[in-house]
Amino acid sequence: MKIKMDFVTNSSSTSFCVYGCELFDEQRHDIAERCYEIGLEFIEPDDDYVGYLIGLHPDEMTDDETLGDFKKRVQEKIREIGLEPNEISFHSGTMYN
């Protein structure tokens, strides 16, 4: 049996879940590259979001880490790429191809 630990996909959609923030910066390409370099998720969802999402997948939370600790880690990672994170929360949805 195979267990997929990343995006769940089929032929027409991709589901996502990220603990992070929604941003509205015009430098998406540069930010996407910086996110990938330090291990942050970069997601450009469809309809429900105007901006894009950056953060960490909930699977990245360690066993001994509280939600508060995880939130601080997400904020620190976002600051590593030169951005000040706004409200950190869970974001999930589906993108359609």
DSSP file (Angstrom, degrees, kcal/mol; ACC not computed):
  #  RESIDUE AA STRUCTURE BP1 BP2  ACC     N-H-->O    O-->H-N    N-H-->O    O-->H-N    TCO  KAPPA ALPHA  PHI   PSI    X-CA   Y-CA   Z-CA
    1    1 A M              0   0    0      0, 0.0     2,-0.4     0, 0.0     0, 0.0   0.000 360.0 360.0 360.0 135.6    0.0    0.0    0.0
    2    2 A K        -     0   0    0      2,-0.0     2,-0.5     0, 0.0     0, 0.0  -0.841 360.0-161.1-101.6 138.5    1.3    3.5   -0.9
    3    3 A I        -     0   0    0     -2,-0.4     2,-0.5     2,-0.0     0, 0.0  -0.982  11.2-145.2-118.8 122.3    0.6    6.5    1.4
    4    4 A K        -     0   0    0     -2,-0.5    -2,-0.0     1,-0.1     4,-0.0  -0.768  15.2-176.8 -89.3 123.9    1.0    9.9   -0.2
    5    5 A M        +     0   0    0     -2,-0.5    -1,-0.1     2,-0.0    54,-0.1   0.303  66.0  48.5-102.9   7.3    2.4   12.5    2.3
    6    6 A D  S    S-     0   0    0      1,-0.4    -2,-0.1    10,-0.0    53,-0.0  -0.136 108.6 -12.2-121.5-144.7    2.2   15.5    0.0
    7    7 A F        -     0   0    0     -2,-0.1     2,-0.6     1,-0.1    -1,-0.4  -0.282  61.3-134.0 -58.1 141.1   -0.5   17.0   -2.3
    8    8 A V  E     +A   15   0A   0      7,-0.6     7,-2.1    -3,-0.1     2,-0.3  -0.892  37.6 176.4 -96.6 123.5   -3.4   14.7   -2.9
    9    9 A T  E     +A   14   0A   0     -2,-0.6     2,-0.2     5,-0.2     5,-0.2  -0.881  23.9 172.0-130.3 156.9   -4.2   14.8   -6.6
   10   10 A N        -     0   0    0      3,-1.8     3,-0.2    -2,-0.3    -2,-0.0  -0.749  60.4 -71.3-140.0-164.8   -6.4   13.4   -9.3
   11   11 A S  S    S+     0   0    0     -2,-0.2     3,-0.1     1,-0.2    -2,-0.0   0.713 127.1  23.8 -69.2 -18.7   -6.8   14.3  -13.0
   12   12 A S  S    S+     0   0    0      1,-0.2    85,-2.4    84,-0.1     2,-0.3   0.502 117.4  38.0-127.2  -3.5   -8.5   17.6  -12.3
   13   13 A S  E     - B   0  96A   0     83,-0.3    -3,-1.8    -3,-0.2     2,-0.4  -0.980  48.0-155.7-149.5 160.4   -7.7   18.9   -8.8
   14   14 A T  E     -AB   9  95A   0     81,-2.6    81,-3.4    -2,-0.3     2,-0.3  -0.994  16.8-149.8-135.2 127.4   -5.1   19.3   -6.2
   15   15 A S  E     -AB   8  94A   0     -7,-2.1    -7,-0.6    -2,-0.4     2,-0.3  -0.700  16.9-172.5 -95.1 150.3   -5.8   19.7   -2.5
   16   16 A F  E     - B   0  93A   0     77,-2.4    77,-1.9    -2,-0.3     2,-0.3  -0.978  16.9-174.9-141.4 155.3   -3.6   21.7   -0.2
   17   17 A C  E     + B   0  92A   0     -2,-0.3     2,-0.3    75,-0.2    75,-0.2  -0.947  16.8 165.4-146.8 127.7   -3.2   22.5    3.5
   18   18 A V  E     - B   0  91A   0     73,-2.8    73,-2.7    -2,-0.3     2,-0.7  -0.999  32.6-141.2-145.2 142.4   -0.6   24.9    4.9
   19   19 A Y  E    S+CB  56  90A   0     37,-3.3    37,-2.2    -2,-0.3     2,-0.2  -0.918  70.7  72.9-102.3 108.4   -0.1   26.7    8.2
   20   20 A G  E    S-CB  55  89A   0     69,-2.4    69,-2.7    -2,-0.7     2,-0.3  -0.803  77.5 -63.8-178.5-144.0    1.1   30.1    7.2
   21   21 A C  E     -C   54   0A   0     33,-2.2    33,-2.1    -2,-0.2     2,-0.5  -0.928  30.6-117.0-138.7 159.9   -0.2   33.4    5.8
   22   22 A E  E     -C   53   0A   0     65,-0.3     2,-0.3    -2,-0.3    31,-0.2  -0.832  34.7-168.9 -96.2 133.1   -1.7   34.8    2.7
   23   23 A L  E     -C   52   0A   0     29,-3.0    29,-2.2    -2,-0.5     0, 0.0  -0.847  22.6-158.9-123.9 159.7    0.4   37.5    0.9
   24   24 A F        +     0   0    0     -2,-0.3     2,-0.3    27,-0.2    29,-0.0  -0.293  39.7 142.7-132.0  47.3   -0.2   40.0   -1.9
   25   25 A D        -     0   0    0      1,-0.1     3,-0.3    27,-0.1    -2,-0.1  -0.662  48.9-141.6 -95.2 145.8    3.3   40.8   -3.2
   26   26 A E  S    S+     0   0    0     -2,-0.3     2,-0.9     1,-0.2     3,-0.3   0.673  91.6  76.9 -77.9 -16.3    4.0   41.4   -6.8
   27   27 A Q     >  +     0   0    0      1,-0.2     4,-2.4     2,-0.1     5,-0.2  -0.222  54.9 143.1 -88.3  45.7    7.4   39.6   -6.6
   28   28 A R  H  >  +     0   0    0     -2,-0.9     4,-3.0    -3,-0.3    -1,-0.2   0.872  66.2  52.4 -55.5 -44.1    5.9   36.1   -6.6
   29   29 A H  H  > S+     0   0    0     -3,-0.3     4,-2.1     1,-0.2    -1,-0.2   0.936 112.5  43.9 -62.6 -47.3    8.6   34.5   -8.6
   30   30 A D  H  > S+     0   0    0      1,-0.2     4,-2.1     2,-0.2    -1,-0.2   0.906 115.6  48.5 -63.4 -42.0   11.4   35.7   -6.4
   31   31 A I  H  X S+     0   0    0     -4,-2.4     4,-2.5     2,-0.2    -2,-0.2   0.901 108.5  54.1 -66.0 -40.6    9.5   34.8   -3.2
   32   32 A A  H  X S+     0   0    0     -4,-3.0     4,-2.3    -5,-0.2    -1,-0.2   0.926 109.1  48.5 -59.1 -45.1    8.6   31.3   -4.6
   33   33 A E  H  X S+     0   0    0     -4,-2.1     4,-1.9     1,-0.2    -1,-0.2   0.916 111.9  48.6 -61.9 -43.9   12.3   30.6   -5.2
   34   34 A R  H  X S+     0   0    0     -4,-2.1     4,-1.3     1,-0.2    -1,-0.2   0.877 109.9  53.2 -65.3 -37.2   13.3   31.8   -1.7
   35   35 A C  H >X>S+     0   0    0     -4,-2.5     5,-2.7     1,-0.2     4,-0.8   0.947 109.3  47.5 -61.2 -48.8   10.6   29.7   -0.1
   36   36 A Y  H ><5S+     0   0    0     -4,-2.3     3,-0.5     1,-0.2    -1,-0.2   0.865 106.8  58.7 -62.0 -36.4   11.8   26.6   -1.9
   37   37 A E  H 3<5S+     0   0    0     -4,-1.9    -1,-0.2     1,-0.2    -2,-0.2   0.842 115.6  33.5 -62.7 -34.3   15.4   27.3   -0.8
   38   38 A I  H <<5S-     0   0    0     -4,-1.3    -1,-0.2    -3,-0.5    -2,-0.2   0.351 120.0-100.1-107.9   6.1   14.5   27.3    2.9
   39   39 A G  T <<5S+     0   0    0     -4,-0.8     2,-0.3    -3,-0.5    -3,-0.2   0.679  71.4 141.6  90.3  18.3   11.8   24.6    2.8
   40   40 A L      < -     0   0    0     -5,-2.7    -1,-0.3    -6,-0.2     2,-0.3  -0.688  52.4-117.5 -89.2 146.7    8.6   26.8    2.9
   41   41 A E  E     -D   55   0A   0     14,-3.5    14,-1.4    -2,-0.3     2,-0.4  -0.607  24.5-163.1 -75.7 142.3    5.5   25.8    0.9
   42   42 A F  E     +D   54   0A   0     -2,-0.3     2,-0.4    12,-0.2    12,-0.2  -0.983  13.8 177.6-128.1 117.6    4.5   28.3   -1.8
   43   43 A I  E     -D   53   0A   0     10,-2.8    10,-3.1    -2,-0.4    -2,-0.0  -0.979  23.0-164.6-129.1 131.0    1.0   27.9   -3.1
   44   44 A E        -     0   0    0     -2,-0.4     8,-0.1     8,-0.2    -2,-0.0  -0.814  26.2-166.9-110.5  88.0   -1.0   29.9   -5.6
   45   45 A P        -     0   0    0      0, 0.0    50,-0.1     0, 0.0    -2,-0.0  -0.099  12.7-124.8 -70.8 172.6   -4.6   28.8   -5.0
   46   46 A D    >   -     0   0    0     48,-0.3     3,-1.1     2,-0.0    49,-0.1   0.578  69.8  -8.5 -87.6-122.3   -7.5   29.5   -7.3
   47   47 A D  T 3  S+     0   0    0      1,-0.2    48,-0.1     3,-0.0     0, 0.0   0.763 121.0  53.6 -54.0 -49.3  -10.8   31.2   -6.5
   48   48 A D  T 3  S+     0   0    0      2,-0.0     2,-0.4     0, 0.0    -1,-0.2   0.656 103.8  60.2 -73.0 -14.9  -11.0   31.7   -2.7
   49   49 A Y    <   -     0   0    0     -3,-1.1     4,-0.1     1,-0.1    -5,-0.0  -0.912  53.9-167.6-118.1 139.7   -7.7   33.5   -2.4
   50   50 A V  S    S+     0   0    0     -2,-0.4    -1,-0.1     2,-0.1    -2,-0.0   0.836  81.8  28.2 -86.9 -38.6   -6.6   36.8   -4.0
   51   51 A G  S    S-     0   0    0      1,-0.1     2,-0.3   -27,-0.0   -27,-0.2   0.213  93.7 -89.4 -96.8-143.9   -3.0   36.4   -3.0
   52   52 A Y  E     -C   23   0A   0    -29,-2.2   -29,-3.0    -8,-0.1     2,-0.4  -0.875  31.1-120.7-133.1 166.3   -0.8   33.4   -2.5
   53   53 A L  E     -CD  22  43A   0    -10,-3.1   -10,-2.8    -2,-0.3     2,-0.4  -0.878  22.2-179.9-114.7 139.8    0.1   31.3    0.5
   54   54 A I  E     +CD  21  42A   0    -33,-2.1   -33,-2.2    -2,-0.4     2,-0.3  -0.994  34.6  85.5-133.3 145.6    3.4   30.6    2.2
   55   55 A G  E     -CD  20  41A   0    -14,-1.4   -14,-3.5    -2,-0.4     2,-0.4  -0.982  69.7 -57.7 164.3-156.9    4.0   28.4    5.3
   56   56 A L  E     -C   19   0A   0    -37,-2.2   -37,-3.3    -2,-0.3   -16,-0.1  -0.923  43.8-111.8-121.7 146.3    4.6   24.9    6.4
   57   57 A H    >   -     0   0    0     -2,-0.4     3,-2.6   -39,-0.2     4,-0.2  -0.513  33.5-117.0 -69.1 142.4    2.5   21.8    5.9
   58   58 A P  G >  S+     0   0    0      0, 0.0     3,-1.7     0, 0.0    -1,-0.1   0.758 112.6  70.5 -55.0 -25.5    1.1   20.5    9.2
   59   59 A D  G 3  S+     0   0    0      1,-0.3    -2,-0.0   -54,-0.1   -53,-0.0   0.700  85.8  69.0 -63.6 -17.9    3.1   17.3    8.8
   60   60 A E  G <  S+     0   0    0     -3,-2.6     2,-0.3     2,-0.1    -1,-0.3   0.593  74.4 105.0 -77.3 -10.4    6.2   19.4    9.4
   61   61 A M  S <  S-     0   0    0     -3,-1.7     2,-0.1    -4,-0.2     6,-0.1  -0.566  71.7-131.4 -72.8 129.8    5.1   19.9   13.1
   62   62 A T    >   -     0   0    0     -2,-0.3     3,-1.4     4,-0.1     8,-0.1  -0.367  18.0-110.0 -81.7 162.8    7.3   17.7   15.3
   63   63 A D  T 3  S+     0   0    0      1,-0.3    -1,-0.1    -2,-0.1    -2,-0.0   0.830 118.3  42.6 -60.5 -34.8    5.9   15.4   18.1
   64   64 A D  T 3  S+     0   0    0      2,-0.1     2,-0.4     0, 0.0    -1,-0.3   0.289  94.1 103.0 -96.8  10.7    7.3   17.6   20.9
   65   65 A E    <   -     0   0    0     -3,-1.4     2,-0.1     4,-0.0    -4,-0.0  -0.802  61.6-143.5 -98.6 130.2    6.3   20.9   19.3
   66   66 A T     >  -     0   0    0     -2,-0.4     4,-2.5     1,-0.1     5,-0.2  -0.412  30.1-108.0 -80.3 166.2    3.2   22.8   20.5
   67   67 A L  H  > S+     0   0    0      1,-0.2     4,-2.6     2,-0.2     5,-0.2   0.885 123.0  53.9 -61.8 -37.1    1.1   24.8   18.1
   68   68 A G  H  > S+     0   0    0      2,-0.2     4,-2.0     1,-0.2    -1,-0.2   0.903 109.1  47.5 -62.4 -41.6    2.5   28.0   19.5
   69   69 A D  H  > S+     0   0    0      2,-0.2     4,-2.3     1,-0.2    -2,-0.2   0.908 111.8  50.5 -64.5 -42.1    6.0   26.7   18.9
   70   70 A F  H  X S+     0   0    0     -4,-2.5     4,-2.5     1,-0.2    -2,-0.2   0.911 108.5  52.1 -62.8 -42.5    5.1   25.7   15.4
   71   71 A K  H  X S+     0   0    0     -4,-2.6     4,-2.6     1,-0.2    -1,-0.2   0.914 109.5  49.4 -60.1 -44.1    3.6   29.1   14.7
   72   72 A K  H  X S+     0   0    0     -4,-2.0     4,-2.6     2,-0.2    -1,-0.2   0.899 110.3  51.0 -62.0 -40.5    6.8   30.8   15.9
   73   73 A R  H  X S+     0   0    0     -4,-2.3     4,-2.3     2,-0.2    -2,-0.2   0.905 110.4  48.8 -64.5 -41.2    8.8   28.6   13.6
   74   74 A V  H  X S+     0   0    0     -4,-2.5     4,-2.3     2,-0.2    -2,-0.2   0.938 111.9  49.3 -62.8 -46.4    6.6   29.4   10.6
   75   75 A Q  H  X S+     0   0    0     -4,-2.6     4,-2.2     1,-0.2    -2,-0.2   0.914 111.0  49.8 -59.2 -43.9    6.9   33.1   11.4
   76   76 A E  H  X S+     0   0    0     -4,-2.6     4,-1.6     1,-0.2    -1,-0.2   0.900 110.3  49.9 -62.9 -41.1   10.7   32.9   11.7
   77   77 A K  H  X S+     0   0    0     -4,-2.3     4,-0.8     2,-0.2    -1,-0.2   0.902 110.0  50.4 -65.0 -40.2   11.0   31.0    8.4
   78   78 A I  H ><>S+     0   0    0     -4,-2.3     5,-1.5     1,-0.2     3,-0.8   0.899 109.2  51.5 -65.0 -38.9    8.8   33.7    6.7
   79   79 A R  H ><5S+     0   0    0     -4,-2.2     3,-2.1     1,-0.2    -1,-0.2   0.824  98.0  68.4 -65.3 -30.4   11.1   36.4    8.1
   80   80 A E  H 3<5S+     0   0    0     -4,-1.6    -1,-0.2     1,-0.3    -2,-0.2   0.802  98.7  50.4 -58.7 -29.3   14.1   34.5    6.7
   81   81 A I  T <<5S-     0   0    0     -3,-0.8    -1,-0.3    -4,-0.8    -2,-0.2   0.323 127.5 -99.9 -94.0   9.4   13.0   35.4    3.2
   82   82 A G  T < 5S+     0   0    0     -3,-2.1     2,-0.3     1,-0.3    -3,-0.2   0.680  83.2 119.1  89.1  18.2   12.6   39.0    4.1
   83   83 A L      < -     0   0    0     -5,-1.5    -1,-0.3     0, 0.0    -2,-0.2  -0.872  59.6-133.0-117.1 150.7    8.9   39.3    4.7
   84   84 A E        -     0   0    0     -2,-0.3     2,-0.1    -5,-0.0    -9,-0.0  -0.904  32.6-131.0 -99.3 114.7    6.9   40.2    7.8
   85   85 A P        -     0   0    0      0, 0.0     3,-0.1     0, 0.0   -62,-0.1  -0.381  16.3-155.3 -69.8 140.1    4.2   37.6    8.2
   86   86 A N        -     0   0    0      1,-0.3   -63,-0.0   -64,-0.2     2,-0.0   0.092  63.3 -14.8 -86.9-150.1    0.6   38.8    8.8
   87   87 A E        -     0   0    0    -65,-0.1     2,-0.5     1,-0.1   -65,-0.3  -0.281  68.5-145.3 -57.7 124.1   -1.9   36.6   10.6
   88   88 A I        +     0   0    0     -3,-0.1     2,-0.3   -67,-0.1   -67,-0.2  -0.811  39.8 132.3 -93.3 125.9   -0.7   33.0   10.8
   89   89 A S  E     -B   20   0A   0    -69,-2.7   -69,-2.4    -2,-0.5     2,-0.3  -0.943  58.5 -72.1-158.2 176.4   -3.4   30.3   10.5
   90   90 A F  E     -B   19   0A   0     -2,-0.3     2,-0.4   -71,-0.2   -71,-0.2  -0.628  43.0-172.7 -79.7 136.7   -4.4   27.1    8.7
   91   91 A H  E     +B   18   0A   0    -73,-2.7   -73,-2.8    -2,-0.3     2,-0.3  -0.998  11.3 162.2-128.2 133.2   -5.3   27.5    5.0
   92   92 A S  E     +B   17   0A   0     -2,-0.4     2,-0.3   -75,-0.2   -75,-0.2  -0.982   9.4 118.3-146.9 159.1   -6.7   24.6    3.0
   93   93 A G  E     -B   16   0A   0    -77,-1.9   -77,-2.4    -2,-0.3     2,-0.4  -0.982  50.0 -82.7 172.5-165.5   -8.6   24.2   -0.3
   94   94 A T  E     -B   15   0A   0     -2,-0.3     2,-0.4   -79,-0.2   -48,-0.3  -0.994  22.6-154.4-133.6 135.8   -8.6   22.7   -3.7
   95   95 A M  E     -B   14   0A   0    -81,-3.4   -81,-2.6    -2,-0.4     2,-0.4  -0.921  16.0-145.6-108.3 137.1   -7.0   24.0   -6.9
   96   96 A Y  E      B   13   0A   0     -2,-0.4   -83,-0.3   -83,-0.2   -84,-0.1  -0.854 360.0 360.0-107.7 137.2   -8.6   22.9  -10.2
   97   97 A N              0   0    0    -85,-2.4   -84,-0.1    -2,-0.4    -1,-0.1   0.451 360.0 360.0 -79.3 360.0   -6.6   22.2  -13.4
